[in-house]
Amino acid sequence: MTTSTASSTGRVTVNAEKLQELRKQVIYTKQVIDPQRINIMAESYKQSTGQPNVIRRARFFADLLDKKKLYIDDNLFVGSLASQPNAIYTYPEFGTSWMLDKTVVDHLSPEDAATNAEVKKYWDDRSLSKRTYEVFEKKFGFDYKPVNDAGLTAEFISWPGGGGNLDYPKVYNEGLASMIKDCEDRQAALDMRLPNASKLYFLEAVLITLKSIVRLSHRYAALAKDMAAKEKNAVRKQELLDMAEVCERVPEHPARNYREALHCHFFMHICCELEQVGCGYSEAYLGRGLDPFYQKDKAAGLIGPEEATYLLKLMFCKLNEISYYYGQDVSTLNSNDTGQTISLGGWSPDGLDGTPEMDYIICDAVIQNKLPVPPLSLMYHDKLSGKFLDKCLEVTAAGWGMPQFINADNMVVRSLNAYPGITLQEARGSCGFACVATAPPHQTGHPVEGEINIAKSFELALNDGFDPRTKKQVGPKTGDPEKFKDFEELYEAFRLQNDFGMVTIRRMGFVGMMINAEVLPVPLRSALTGGCIESGTDVWSGGARWYCPTLITTAGIDAVNSLMAVKKLVFEDKKLTMAELRKALAADFVGYENIQKMCIAAPKHGNDIDEVNKLVRRVYDDTNDSFQKVGGNFLSADIKTNIDHYSKSIHSYFGMLTGALPTGRKAGIALCDGSVSAYPGTDVNGPTALAASAAKGIDIAKVSSAHLNMKLAPNTFKSFKGKEAVLALIKGYMDLDGNHIQFNIVDTETLKDAKAHPEKYPELVVRVAGFSAFFTRLAPTVQDEIIRRTVEEVTHEV
């Protein structure tokens, strides 16, 4: 058996057996709800009554860090979301409707259940979601809930997200002590007049927060020393003493070596997740930040690629333990995706390849760990070396759906257009945010406005704004479709329904974010977002230098395929009347199987059909226009923002709420994944036709993201020719101005067997949308959609 010793000099010895045990801990330890946070919250909020909300949030965070139960397992990195591996806290301040779910209460003792009920009662009328619904109805004159229940939109206020790429490098390069001194100096220099009151409170909240993180690190150091004093095994004793030394050093002071920098990165990351866990705390160009430390240690003979990879794998095990629960709807919407994306490759500030050696090591760590987190995102450009592209395809061939390939040239142009005052050098440093969006790191706030179901807009257009499932008038009355004289009248009804949904969800998002800024500020996230400390303003209140708001659109391709089917079958070929089609849809095609066959046979996106491509572009352009009609973001109408087209697993959730469509799809089935992917089984002209359709479907200059999933046969990478074909496909797609592409490399029969016999496949990982996940943990509707995706053959020339 190998052993592992480490010290603050940066030396480390690989322990393969230990790593395998930690992997098993991630995969096989059951996730449980830890009541500790709500217990501490109940007491903390009583003590801070009457204080400004930003101070209350900071004091509660400090109480949590000071009182949370700590543990140290065999991992060389310390820090956890809760008090045991794979445990999660709950966050009732966003919404309380799920707090009595069986998933929650079954884990609680009678005493903890009583506290849970007490905290729920406190937040029932104070939570972000409750207050947002009330303010929205008062302001706009109608109840938002029927719109949400119908599946036209999904709000993003019942749970937190949008963490962004925070400035962890600042901490391991400068240390928290330096940041604390800076805040104290700024606070002392404030002119004590009314406009500066909020700045005084904000800086005080940041100081409370940062000092509590230092104390937490010292608590871990003390625990490690205490364990070492009782440890009989000499190797383990030294491990614990070295861990204590690392915790005493970082994050309070600058890191001295690779291990300390990596530990500091993770420790700050887990603290940000403790402040507000959700989706979207990405990790920017991790390799670039770590590479100087690695190169220094390597030159000194202290570490090599194997040891550096080992430490990354240990840290990645910790990342896989991070999760959340905000009720079953949120779970279905997002599959508990945490968005901890690491960006690779990309441009250097001077326009050269920015790939460091550490990016190769990150790839190796992901290949060897065989876990879904962290997702990798390659910022693709033509100056990437063939050697690094081979390494990225090695990751792809491993079968976990990584990395996603994002067009770095598009990314730079987007940043230059979207962020006032940004330089070309800064724009070149842009990277992946959360799932598939891109933005400059470390200085950009990332609020999420909500999601819209474009397919539901079409369904409402076919029913004069009435939702057949909920039996409620949801959208505006746009006319009896059976009286439409031509396709343009139908399209206009669809456009108006889509416009209503877009305006509604953006207004809902604006209200939610305004209340969020007041009630649930985030001092730690703000401290790590450039501009906030300098301006003395929380990130939710406009303190960041830039903002990358996200409004997610889903199921645009379902709407396009539906429109095209009606155009052909009803208005052009006249094979059906509108009345006949609507009867078939209302019956979910039962007894109308002949009509369903006609619908399935109608032209579909993904086959490079010019008429369909143009309709895709029209639908997305009009959706963008609806988005821009509201203007700006929640901070100002003057701030330029763009829309995001991707799906997470929202296409499954929205599919459950959407009836049968003229595509031939039956009610309740998952909608199309991505934004320019093909609906499963409808792309019949091969991968190049699909790629061409995807590249032509969205004007990438107008949006923040566009998302293409592709499923390849497992034998694709077994030959040099197959690998070259995939590279040619990627390059051809990017040359056509395509924005994003990613691949599942998995056998369909394996997926079917895994769904039927999940106990045989606990480690099977697949790509869903902008994230990978254990297949057997996904909702059945998501599993079915991945199984149905077309398997593309690219073993020949493309």
N, C-alpha and C positions, 0 to 999 in steps of 0.2 A: 504494500500500500504506500502511495506517495504521501508526502506531508506538505504542509503549507506554512511557511513563516513569512512574516512581513515586518517591516519597520518603516519609520518615517524617512529613511534614506531612499525609499522607493523600491527596495528589493522585494520580490515575491516569488514563491515557488508554487507551481501548479499542483492542485489536488483534484484530479479528475473524478474520484469517487465522491468527494464532497459536493462537487458541482452537480453530479447526477442526482444526488439526494435532494438538493435544493430545487432542481427541475421537477422532480416528482412531487415535492411539497407544493409547488405552484399548480401542478396539473391535478393532483389527487386530493388536496385538502379542500374540504367543503367550505364554501363561502357562508359566513354567518354575519348577522347584524350585531354590532357592538353598541350597547346602550350608553357607553361612557360619555360620549359627547353631549347627549341630551341631558344627562344627569348634571354635568358641569355647567351646561347652558342654563338650566333652571336656577341654579344658585347665582351664577354670574350676572344674569339679567336682573335679578332682584337687587344685587349690590350696586348696579350702575344706573338704576332708575333716575331719570332727570338729566343725565349727561348727554352731550351731543352724540348722535348715532355713530359717527366715525370713531369716537373715543370708546363707546360701548362695544363696538365690534373689535377694536384693538384689545381692550381689556379682556373680553371673552376669549379671544385667540390666545392671549398670554396666559389666562387661567387654564385653558386647555393644554397648552404646552407645559405648563408648570405642574399640572396634576395628572396628565395622562399616564396610564400604566405603560412602562417600557419593557421591552424584551430584547435580548440579543441571541440570535440563533447562530448557525454555523456560517452564515454569510459574513464576509469581511466588511460589508457596508451596513451601517445602522440607520434606523429611521423607518417608520411604518405608518400606515394610514390609521391603524387601530391598535388594539392591545394584543393581537395574535396574528399569525400569518393568515392571509386571505379574509380577514375580517374587515368590515366596512362600517363607517359611521353614517348616521342619517342627518339630513339638513332640512328640518321642517320650516325654516324661515321662508322657503320658496313656495311651499304649498303643503297642505296637510291631508289631502283627500286619501292618500295611500297609507297613512300612519297606523291605521288599524287593520291593514292587510294581513292576511295569514302569514305571508312571507316575513313580516316584521314581528308580529306579536308572538309567534311560535318560538322565537329565540329569546324571549324576555322572561325573567323571573317575575313573580307577583309584584315585588317592590319596584323593579324596573318598568313593568307594565303600567304601574300607577304613575310613575314619573313621566312616562311616554304620553299617557293620557293628559297629564297636567300641562306638558309642553304643547301638545296638540291644541288644547283649549286656549292657551295663551296666543298661539299663532293663527288660530282659525280666522280671526278677523283682522290680523295684522300682517299676514303673509303677503309676499309680493304678488302672487297670483290673485288672491282675493281682492286686494286693493286695486290691482290693475283692471280686473273685470268691472269693478264698480265705477272707477273713473272713466273707463272707456264708454260705458253705457250712458253715464251722465253727460259726457262731452259730445258723443256722436248720435245719441238718441235711439240706439237699439242694442239688444243683448248680443254679445259676441258668441255666446255659447252654442247656439244652433249652427253657426258657421263652422265652428270647430268640430262639433258632434257629427256634422254631415261629412267631414273629411275634405272640405274645400281648402282649409288651412289647418296648420298646427302651430300653436303659440310656443314660445321659447322662454316662458317666464315661470313655469312650474318647476324648473330645475336650472342650474347654472351651467354656463359653458363659455367658450370663447376666450380661453386663457391667453392664447398667443404665444409668441416666442419671447420669453422673458430673458432679462440680461443676467443669466447665471455667470457668464465670463467676468462680469464686473466684480462679482463677489470673490471668485477664486483668484482674480488678479489683484484686487485691492483690499478685500476683507471687509466684514461688516463693521469693524471698529472704525475704519475710515469713513464709511457711509454714515455711521452714527455721529461722528464728529462733524461731518458736513451738515447734517440735519440740525444739530445743536447750534452750529454757527449761523445757519439761515434763520432759525427760530429767534436767536438772540438779536439778529439784525433787523427783524421785522419792526416797522413803524406801527406802534400800537394805536391804530385808527380802525374804524369800522370795516373798511374793505378787507383788512388783513385778518379779521377774526377767524374766518374759515381756514386760512392758511396756518394760523397758529394751531388750531385744532388738528388739522391734517398732519402737520409735522410732528405734533405730539403723538398722534396715533402711529405714525411710522416709527418713531423712537420706541414706543411701547412694544411694537411688533418686533423690530430688529433685536432689541435687547432680550426679548423672550426666546428668540431663536438661539442666541448665544448661550442662554441658560440651559435650554434643552440640550444643546450639544455637550455642555459640561455635565449635565445629568447622565448622558450616555457614557461619558468618560469615567464618571464615578462608578457607574454600574459595571463597566468593563474591568476597572481596577478591583472592585469588590469580588467579581467572579474570578479574576486572576488569583486573588489571595487564597481562594478556596480550591483552586484547580490543582490536581495532582499531576496531570500530564504536562510535561515540560513544553512540548510544542504548542499545545493549546494555551498554556499560560502566557507564552510569548506573544501569541496571536492577540490575546485579549489586551495585553499591555501595549502592543503596537496600535490596536484600535483606540485605546484610551488616548494615546499620544496624538493620533490623527484628529480625534474629536476635540482635544484641547487646543489644537492649532486652527483648524478650519471648522466653520466658516468665519470665525472671528478675525483671523489674520490671513494674509495671502498664502496660497498654496505654494509649497516648495518643490513639489514633484508631481509626477503623473497621477499617482494614487491619491494624493491629497486633492488634486484638482478634480478628479473624477468623483471622489467622495463628496466634495463640496457641491459639485453640480447636482448630484442626486439628493443631498440633504436639503438644499434650497428647493429643489423640485417637489419633494414630499411635503415640505412646509407649505408651499403654494397650494398643493392639493388639499392639505388639511384646512387651509383658510376657506376654500370653496371648491370642492371636488366636482368634476363634471367632465365635459369633453373639450379638448382644445389646448391643453398645455403642451405645446410642441417644443422641440429641443434644438431647432435651428441647425446650423452647421456645427454639430458637436465635434466632428473630427478636426475642424479648423481651430476650435478653441483649445483642444487637448494636444494638438500636434507639437507646439513649442515645448511643452512639458515632456512629452514622449521623446522628442529628439534630444533634449538635454540629458534625460536619464539614459537613453540608449548610448549616446556618445560617452557617457561616464561608465558604461559597462554595467549599469544597474538593472537594466530591463531589456527585453527583446520582444519581437512580435508575439511569441507564444504567451508570455506573461501578461502583456498588454491585452491580448484577446481574452485571456482568462478573467482578468479584472472586469472587463466589459461584460462578459457573460454573467458574472456574479451580479453586477448592477442591473442587467437586463432582467434577471430573475425577480429582482425587487420591483421593477416597473410593471411586471405582469401581475403583481398582487394588487395593484391599484384598480379599484372599481367603485361603483355607486349603485344606489337604488332610490328611485323617485317614483315608484309605482309601475304597474305593468304597461301602461301606455307608453311611458318613456322608454322602458326596456324594449318594447317592440319597435318603436321609432328608431332607436339608435343601436340596438344590440349591445348596449353598455360599452360602446366604443369610447376610448379615452383620448384618442387623437394625439398620442405622444410621438409625433412624427420626427424623424431625424432626416435632415437634408444632406445629400451627397453631391459631389461634383460642383457644377455651377461655374460662374465666372469669377475671376479675380478682379480687384478694383481697376486694374489697367487693361482689362479685356482679354486676358489669357485664361487658360485652364486653371481653375482654382482648386483642383483635387489634391488634398494632402495625403501623405502615406496613411494617416489614421483612418481614412475612408476605406481603405482595403481591409484594415483590421476590424472596423465596424461590420463590414460585409461578412468576414470570416466568423465573427462572433454570432451573427444572426444565423448563418448557415449551420453552425455547430450546435447552437442552442435549441433550434427547432421549436421556437415559441412565437406566438402571433405579435407580441409587442417587444420592441418598438417597430412601428411601420417605417419603411425606408422610402425616401422620395429622391430620385435622381433628377437633378436639374440638367437636362440634356442639351448639349450643343455640339457643333461639328469639330470643336477643338479638343474634345475629350480623347484621351489616348485609347488605342485599341486594347491595350492591356487592362485598363479599368473597365471598359465596356465588357470585356470577357468576364471580369470578376462580377459585374452586375448581372450578366446573363447566368453566371453560376448560381447566384442567389435566386434568380427566376426559376432556373431548372430544378432547384431544391423543392419547389412546389408550394411555397407559402404566399404566393401572390405579390412578392416584393422583388425589386423596388417598383414603384410606379414611376413612369417616365413623363416628366413635365418639360415642355418646351421653354428653355431658358431665355431664348430670344424674345418670345412673347412676354415672358415674365418681366424682362427689363423694360420693354415698351409700355406695358401696363403700369408699372411703377412710375415711370416718367410722366405718364398721363394722369395718374391718380393722386399723387402726393405732392402738394405745393412745396416748392423750394428744394426738392430732392435733387441731388447732383447725379450725374451719370455714374460716378464711382459708387455712390450709395445704392442706386437702382440695381447695379450689377450684383450687389450683395443681397438682393432679395432671395427669399427661400420659401419653402413650403409652410403653410399655416394649417394646422388641424388636418382636414382630410385632403382636399385637392386645391385649395386656394393658395395664392402666393402674396407676399408683402415684405417690406423691409423688416428685419428682425430687431428686437430689443427696444424699439421706439414706437411701436404701433399698437394701439388698442384694438380689440377684436370683439365687439359686441355682436350678438346674433339676434336678428329681428324676428325670425320665424320661418315657416315653410308654406309653400302653396302647391296644391295638387292640380296641375294643368288639365289632367284627364277629367277631373271632377268638373272643371269649368265647362268642358265639352258636354258632359252628362247633363249639367244644369241647362245648357243651351238647348238640348233636345227635349227639355221638360219645362220650358218657360220659367226657369229659375227655381222650380220645385224639386225637392229631393225625394225620390221615390222610396228610399229606405227609411228616413226619419219622418216622412210625411209632413214636412214643413217647407214653407216658402223661405228659401235660403238666399238666393240671388235675386237680382232685379227681374221684372217681367220683360222678356225680350221677344215675345211673340210666339204664336202657335207654330211650331216647326212644320206641321202638315200644310200650312199655308205659304211656306217659303217658296218663292218662284224660282230661285236659282241658288247655286252654291254660295254666292257672295252674301246673300241674306243670312244663310246659316253661319257663315264665317263671322259676320258682324255680330250675330247673337253670341257666338262663342267668345269673340273679342271683348264684348261688354261684360260677360260673366267673369272672364279672366281679369279684366280691369277691376271689377268690384272686389274680387278676392285679393288682388294685389294691394289695392288701396286699403282694404280692411286689415290685412295682416301687418302692413307697414305701420299703420296708425296704432294698432295694438302693440307692436314692438316699441314704438316711440313712447307710448304711455308707460309700458313696463320698464323701459330703461330710465326714464325720468324718475320713477318711483324707486327703482334700484339704486340710483345715485343718491337718493335721500336716505333710504332705509338700510341698504346693504352695501356700503362702501367696502373697498378691498385695499387696505393700506399696504399689505405686502406686495400684491400684484402691482400696485401703483409704484412702489419703491423700486421695482425692477423693470419699469417701463419708462423709457427716456422721455423727459419733459415734465413728469409729474412732480418730482422733488424740486426741480428748478422753478416750476410755476406755483408750487405749494397747493396742488390740486389733485384730487383723486382721479383715477383713470376713467371712472364712470361719469365724472363731472367735466371732462374735457381736458384733463391734464396732459395726455399723451401728445407727442409731437405730431403723429399721424393716426388715422383711424381706417380700419378695414372692416366695415360692417358686413355682416353676412345675411342675405335673404336667400334661402334655398328654394329652388324650383325643382319639382319632381314630376315625372310622367309626361314630359313634353312630347316624347315619341309616341306614347299611347294616344295623345290628342291628335297628332299628325296622322297617324295610321287610321284613326277613326274618321277624321275629316276626309282623307283620301278615299276611304271606302264609300262614304256617303256620296262624295263627288262622282265617283265612277258608277256605283250601283243605282243611285237614285236619280241624279241630275243628268248624267251623260249617257250611260248605256240603258237607263230606264228599265233595269231588270227587277227593281223593287219600287214600291211606293214608300213614302216616308211612314205612312200608317202601318204598312206591313213590317217595316224594319223596327218600328217602336214596339209593336206587339211582340216581336221575337225577342227584343231586348228585355221587355217587361217579364217575359216567361223564362228568362235566362237560357234562351234557345231550346228549352224543352218542348218538343213537338215542332220545332222550327229548325231542325238540323240541316235542312237544305239551305236555309238562309245563312246559317253559321258557316257552311262550306263556302258560300259565295264571299262572305266577309273575310274568311281566312285567305281566300285566293286573290283578294284585291291587292294592289301594289303596296309594298311595305318599305319603310326606311331600312337602309343597310345594304342595298343592292345596287347603289350608284345609278339610280333612275333619276334623270334630270328633273322631271316634274316633282318627284317626291323631295329631292334635295332642296328645291326652291321653296316648297311648302314648309319644310323644316326651318329654313332660314326665316321665312315670313312669320311663323309662329313665335320663334324666339326673338326676332326683332320687335314684334308687337308686344311680347311679354316684357322686353326691356323698356319699351316706351311706357308701358303701364307702371313699371317700377320707377322710372324717372319722373313720372307725373307727380308723384308725392314730393320728390326732390330732397336732396341732401341726406342727412341722417338725424338721429334724435338730438344732436347737439346744435345743428344749424342747417337751414335750408341752403346755405351757400357752400357747404362741404360736398365735394364731388364724390359720389359713391357708385359702385357697380354691383350688378347682380351675380349670384353664384348658381351655376347649373350642375347639380350632382344629387346623389340619392341617399348616402349612408344606407340604412335599411328602411328608410321612410317609405320606399316604394311598396314594401310589404304591408306596413301599417295602413297607408292610404288605400292599398288594394282591398283590404278587408272592408273598407267603407265605401267602395265604388262599385256600382252595378255593372252588368254586362255592357260591353262596348262593341261598336261595329267592326272592331278588329277581329272579332271572333272569340275574344277572351270572355270567359264566364265571370259572373259576379264573385267577389271575394278573393280572387286570385291576385297574387302580387303583380304590381304594374312593372313597367320596364325599368331596369336598373340604369344607373348613370344618367347622363343627359343626352348622349349621342350614341349609346349602345343600341344594338338591335333588340327588339323583343325576342325572347328565346324561340329559336326554330324558324324565324322568318327571314334571316339573312342566308340566302341560298346561292349567292354568286361568289363566295369565297372571301378571304380576309382582306384582299386589296380593295374589293368593292366596298366592304364595310368601312375600312379605313378612309377611303375617299369620301364616302357619304358622311362620315363623322367630321372630317376636316371641313367640308363644305356647309355643314349644318348650322354652325354658330359663328357669328362675327366676333372673333376673340378680342378684338380691340374694344368692344363695348362691354365686356363682362369680366368678372374676376376669375371664373373657372369654367371648364367644360370637361366632361368625364366620360371616357370610353373603356368599358370592360371587354375583354376578349378571352375566350377559353380555348386552350390549345391541347392537342393530343399529348399524352405523356411521352410518346416516342419522339417528340419534336427535337429534343436536344441530344438524342442518341447518336446523331451524325453531325459531322462538320457542316454538311450542306443545310441541315435543318437550322442550326444555329445561325449560319450566314443568312438564311432566309428571314429569320426573325429580326436580325439586325437591319436587313434591307427594308423590311416592313416598317420598323420604327423610324428609320431615316426618311423613307418615302412619306410617311405620315407627317413627320415634322416639317419636311420640305413643303408640304401642302398647307402649312400653317396650322396643322393639328396641334392641340394643346396638351392633351393628356391621354396616356394609354397604359393599361396594366393587364396582366395575364394570370389566369388560373391554369395550372398544369396539373390536372388531376383526371383520373378515369371516372367516367360517369357511373359505371357499374359499382365502383368503390363507394361513391357518394350514396347510391341507392342502398347498398348494403349497410353503410354507416347509419343511415336514417332508420333502417329496420332493426339494426343491432348496434346501438350506440355504445354498449359496453365493450365492444371489440375495437373501437376507434377513439379512445379518449384523447389521443394526441394528434388527430387529423386536423390540419389547419387549412383554411381556404380564404380566398379574397372575396369580400362581400362588396364593398364600394371603395371608399377611401381608407379602408382598414382591413386587416386580416383578423380571423377569429377561429376558435375551436369550433369545428363544424357541428359537433353534437350538442353544443350549448346554444345554437341559434334557434330561433322560432321555426316551427315546421314550415310556415309559408315562405320564409327566407331560404330554408334548405331546398324546398321544391323549386324555387326560382333559379337557384344556382344549378341544380340538377338539370333543369330544362334548357340552360344556355347552350347555344350551338357550339359544337366542337369544330374549330377551324383547323384545316390541314395546311401547314406552311412548310412541308418538307421539300417542296419543289420551288422553282424560281418564283419570286413575287415581283 
